[in-house]
Amino acid sequence: MQKLGFGLIIVGIIGVIGLIFWGIARTSTELGGVPWFVWAVIGVIVLGVLILLAAAIRDRIKQSKTEDFKEVDK
């Protein structure tokens, strides 16, 4: 699950870099608003972050079941 999250974030970052180069290379400007590709890239990044967050929470819950704090000083 973590590999999927990191993969989506990397794909999103590569997409953003591609958009930057595409915008620089373009000579004419569009007045039609934000292209669908920008929304797709942002969605992929957000999805990757959410997957990583869910994986971290799941791993922490698994670890908390096996923790033993009997020798901890108070």
BELVEN-V397324 format. One record per run of one state. SS is the DSSP state (h for helix, s for strand, l for the rest). FROM is the first residue (numbers start at 1). TO is the last residue. If there is no record, write none. Layout:
# BELVEN-V397324
ss=SS from=FROM to=TO
ss=SS from=FROM to=TO
This chain:
# BELVEN-V397324
ss=l from=1 to=1
ss=h from=2 to=25
ss=l from=26 to=35
ss=h from=36 to=66
ss=l from=67 to=74
